[in-house]
């Protein structure tokens, strides 16, 4: 059949494209790591500098984001909210999928043509590198073209030629028509952008694509950002040296797991608390606390915990859904206890001190861990408790876990003492875990897989950060933060009023927005009102992250629930029900942290 032949050829081409992009992204991450490490070595060993290292690193990071974007198109990293689309009948899902593809087509066209337009307008060269200034936009333009190719091949491989052709025609028509339309809406452009992006979310378009396509379409509704400005704002959002820490921390977490060092943390945690009531569940919790100081990624910990602890918990008599719920809820801690990707995003969005946020994360993570420990103690009746570990066993377990603890020391001490920047500390953490992996005799395939996965995840996060830039700009232009301040003033303007209103807003937006997007959009809006009410900005930043991380367990998005569900093959609906006691414990922890902000 001709259709089957086309699908087979498309599938083969897609696999080759993904293979090439995987190698390219892994190589870019390796080069990026080498550049940052060379800067550290030159400074401390040779008392010299690396002229243009920051500009070079930022350019490589933009290239990594651009070439990695097609790899996450149909994975969990695409950040699709598919709950509503799955409720539709088959015919409705077909329409929803086609509309979602329109958002993706628009995104690819905006990146491709918008970047090309800027490249023709932009002159000059980098004063430190001597390279043309348009190169970063060239990377993004190429990424947009590759995104279009990837979605075309994917749909043809799935036998959905009519869907992608229809979406392509409508997307192209919209792209060329929008600059000539003037719909004359009186609503603020940021509100219209939010509504259009919401449509993208409902039909399960990737979140970054929903943001960027909406930012372009809203030009027809009076937006002050023309297409070149939309693309420029996107590139500016992802062109921050601090953001380079994200791929390095993700790489460190992946290598820690691949090298087997993470299993030493499990052994140490089990030796400390495994004999207690609900000992294996408490071991799961303590492992999350210890693993938090290494990975900085709740998704990574959720996947690790689901594969490591779920079978053992079920063997010990835990109901499968409860076991999975414990794993998901304890994984929340990884983006709270340093190092934390969420705190890096918040620092990039608000210019808060990364070091101070990390210290605040230790306190908040401790409170959350205690509340979860109490909840586990009250809800679990383990049928097969573990034997108490002897002194020698505990000592050997502690020695075995020393390499993992060394990672946390490198990161936190290096940043807090000002020895290295956050990005440099993350790079040192990555090379440290790479050496651990080489010491554990990991094969090249395992090392490559860790680099590829970290690069792909970092690309998805970076694209989200960049595409949220135009939305954040329009929110600032429309003075949404001023509206929040006026509302808090009407409520009395006290710290209590600000905290109540802020938590309410975050609890609502967290239901439908990824934590990164919510931080980028609402962190800069809510922070001024908190400062005006006398709340310490760093403490308030910690509250923002804690609040939004809890939404990893709430429907409909519930990223941690879906990650654990995917690994354990349990229905997400069962996990959402089973996680309720632990969700309540985390809300109690949030209340304690907020009370601390008021009292102190």
Steps between C-alpha positions, in 0.01 A plus 500: 500500500638849412391639837685227689814559294490873571454435872794257504732739315393789724563292812850410380581862414369615839720249683804617304419863568458433872824299507694783335346762730568279802869479415513872424338600829719263702806644327387858565451421869847343518657805331303733728627310803858518371478877443370576850752267664782658297396838640525370857837332440647809332387723785619289794797312353650751259351826637383576150171562328313357203402795286146460377429179691164626623385610155618171351321300770176690453516448123558127543210482744265666248619249239432216744146625559433548129624160385349318797150640451389235245615217729246580769209550262300195609653419839404606852751782456262664250287593803168415339183528707313211336239441772227697323577363154481143633145564622382572146346240267728370221378759250557777755853377573581513129391865486690581823817335367474697177463828691799406717702443183399848381669644809813296424503602134463864598788463746725351234415775252552776758841365597604444139379819331520727804862404559579549132351850510709593802813357337456733202449799732773427753855612429824514692715238666553385855771716660643201689473223241506690172203296375189647333226592747235323292636152564275431801194585292632274224506210744141570601389532139656164417330352806165628376549336160601172665192519721279528190679204342463291817127560541441431129691170512335400828148548369578327169651209694179482709287492187359848565588664170164678471534641852848646447421633151189674637688635801784616275269689266306667782819579693666655194186700418489634857869582496480712187162657589565612859726801419225641275213456747374759745220353707478805723445328835490725804629229732862517616721297263637289787148380583431409137837324481412301812163396352656388172772308687224341711339371181834343413517337843147360474572333165830360637742714302851505649511781756792692341324483163177630653687797649693594186212455256271701727759779527499522121122477445436772759669746259161513327345607832720803555818353645798733509734211415545442124639168382872598518447625854324175596796297375752740651325479837507121476874495431565753777309286747716196435830693466595518867822348628328387819271269300798293390493346847179314408650254247799444728285413802285272286812330371633456855177334608497267201862396545449450874227248429685331212818460706318320781590762759130578546452142620754570775271777621216246517717267705599778740142619542383145564767451767379812683121464494416166339422331832242757607127480450431528125875460468520451125270796437714711736806376311338623180450841662854523637644392167310785335647742755852371432452472122372858494851621570613342177244509223304823548223345291178360645419323174835316512441395860143390428619275217787363713274438801226336295743249348697442823244502782163412346563124461642470853220700658239280336687187615483632858120516483447861390201553268654582158325839473610603851859396428503705182339797679774496765767501230336791315446709813855457630636597156365851556801564723750487215409844372501642852816366664808639318608486230166585341418570137187687615707742710728562202199592287366726775837673540517558124150649499530722810876560552481355851820356647542134407707431811238648731223305325697178549531565873126567517445175312675303775258636760190450287608152394555403862151614599344313208697184576385500863136546399527218246666275759209557738247431225677177402514392865126554539385343173726198452479163670803315366461124533869408472721744692870497424752382761691772687837570343803452722762765564744344254234482228407864552864602489564309177186647346611851595842444344338370182284814477794743537542550122139618473540735798810643334281619216280704733805651670644611167180675402379663821836591656640623168205734443456623857872575548513682169779279370315427177185623330186288498564390143862412576394305810253305286774428245730375777216280625455359150871420450512351850217257421656431159818391678288284731342341195837435340621356832197271501608387151190624326504422132496771238137423417389572857699823512359610165146422615550716810631791292221464243225483761634798694535702180146418388348584839699823519388594150133457595546713813699763312238527225231547764703776667556675168141479374365628832700819441248678271214410736692635799580819307134565417399430861749769605373743234143448615612562861352179635733527799344840574156342495620239749644773723174696487305188588723424798466863611123466485534193723703699751846472346628289789742211467217259580284644220786477251580142595136391486441662161832382355448142613147502363623627161782245492274215606268583209761558227698198616209278403550570131853640462833324521704616799760666277241700309318601819825621659599698192161668465389557859826524694581852373133604544449385859843583640461884505177473702672270751795736541263795546325305778831447680551134411858392442530453120710183527255341745215594268688347208527175694123512565436541127705193414353288783145594400552419135694180564200362690314512169717216378242290686174671402275441200477570216874564431662309792833438325645283780187287511518439127873419511448240774187372324697453179776301673272286720220454240241598759209727397562864589147530639580241770818687592318833527265341756778326694717812526238706690644443855849598386368797305330617820831461689677718243229767528556499878872550433417792269289658776789463748746661258258789439449546875877510544520781242252706702649433843862548402 
